[in-house]
Amino acid sequence: MLHPHFSLAQPDAIHVAARTTLAEGIPTMNRVDDSATRWRIIIADDESLIRLDLREMLTHIGYDVIAEAGDGRSAVDLAKRLRPDLLIMDIKMPDLDGISAAEELTRDRIAPVVLLTAYSDQGLVERAREAGVVGYVVKPFREAELMPVIELSRARFDEFRTLEREVGDLKEALETRKLIERAKGILMETHGLREAEAFHRIRKTSMDARKSMKEVAEAILLAYEMEFAIGNSAGAEDVTETVE
């Protein structure tokens, strides 16, 4: 179960994203459904052996690796030309690191980015969050960890695009996403929801109450904090009803 204050801003969130996704919103799957369109993925890492391992794993579980790069600038150029469904790239690479590449790809609305990382440094995680990174795979990674992280990351990117359309500004959408990630964590804990269900509830409440998703998320956070402070058992349980 995700901590109520789960967000990409916390170091532990890297490990949570990589290892608890199956339990929090993605059905257990070993391969991509053959009837579905195969996702087109670009991989980028300055170590050729890691690229080879990653390509083999992704291909085995049903994804289509359309290109690979050994540095961040090449990865961005390939993404702008090939328009993949997802990029998986190392957090530290020559020419342009993975976070800076993610920032450029998010700004230009190219594709979501999942970072490969062996680091849990707060500064790096904060930069990644600000850049719009939607998921992490922790090195050394296993094949079984890839699909749930990829599937959830694409869902998060779609959520982010929804937020961007609502607020009409990329920077504001990134700020709003921070609040919604925390609010989703609270709803997941208090209602036993999956991540996608928690987002749907926030969005539906926003539409029904004619309030922005940011306002709904702030109301959920406020109710939870008040409940925590005074020990009231009501609080966040019914907050999506009271914001109306």
Summary of the structure (lengths in Angstrom):
residues: 244
radius of gyration: 18.1
end to end distance: 27.4
largest distance: 54.8
contacts: 817
relative contact order: 0.13
helix: 59%
strand: 10%
